[in-house]
Amino acid sequence: MPTPSLVDVLRHIAREEPLTATVRAFRGLTREHLGQLLDEAAEQLGGGPREAGAAASEPAPESTTPGIEVVTPAAGGTLNRVRVYSDGAARGNPGPAGAGAVLMNAEGAVVARLGKFLGHQTNNYAEYMGLLIGLQHAKSLGAREVEVFADSELLIRQLGGKYQVKSPTLKPLFQEAQKLLATFGKVRLAHVPRAQNAEADEMSNRAIDERM
């Protein structure tokens, strides 16, 4: 394998690294902006802007959806079945809110960590958004079966048909989740204790802290 250039290294960091410590060290700096700064630095070092369709030394990121951070998938394992751990956080309820999801393959290896800042929202809204970004990414990976794990009893019971959805704010999110779930060949919904959902909880809080 040829030695990568500094340009290649900077662009890889901009796409793949969470850069958590740097974002926290500079108030007002977002993960997206930091990635742009690294890309600009690569161009100034002589890399030039990457042309559309040009071959890259590293694979392109799996998703460019604003507000969603995608990490390099773990090696090995099948993506026929994906586990989606989802969570949402709202500081103040309502207050600054974030959605988070962690996707794993059938062997339990992390495939992606997702986070999205939601602005001023309720905790239940954030819980649904965490599920939606997780399901959307599972679909983009080509998964045919999905297992959903969440520590929100309300969300799991509403999706399972045990609770009605009375909130006009949650109804469209519930309907979108139903449509997404219907696209999978097999679905399992499970309510888990918060301790078993720690990684998704971390992503939802990172989304608030870093304005992902």
Secondary structure, 3 states (H helix, E strand, C coil): CCCCCHHHHHHHHHHHCCCHHHHHHCCCCCHHHHHHHHHHHHHHHHHCCCCCCCCCCCCCCCCCCCCCCCCCCCCCCCCCEEEEEEEEEECCCCEEEEEEEEEECCCCCEEEEEEEEEEEECHHHHHHHHHHHHHHHHHHCCCCEEEEEECCHHHHHHHCCCCCCCCCCCHHHHHHHHHHHHCCCEEEEEECCHHHHHHHHHHHHHHHHHCC
